[in-house]
Amino acid sequence: MGKMKELTLDEEFSKILTEVMTREMEQEMLKMEQALLSSKELIVDDSWAKAPFTTRKFTWPFAYRLDEVVEWIHLNSTGGYRLIGQEFWFQNKKDLTAFILKWS
């Protein structure tokens, strides 16, 4: 059998630190995923409507910038609206229709 190399103190510390950071990142990602799912569940329960396109439509190299789109939504929506992940959700179907007509 091969002889295992002993780690230096720096290598051991680096290994432990990497494991701790990885575990913390995984926990944070899980929390974010759970928050996203609970937001979607709330919206689906309230019968909100999802736009037929996502934020990807408004990122480079396309003409519209996402901040302009979100500003337009804020200024023109009469009901509730949410941006969950990359999805646009509207409480008022008329707001969704206006959004689609403006940004399609």
ABEGO torsion letter per residue (X at the ends): XBBBBBBBAAAAAAAAAAAAAAAAAAAAAAAAAAAAAAAAAAAAAAGBBBBABBAAAABOABABBAAAAAAAAAAABABBBBBBEABBBBABAAAAAAAAAAAX
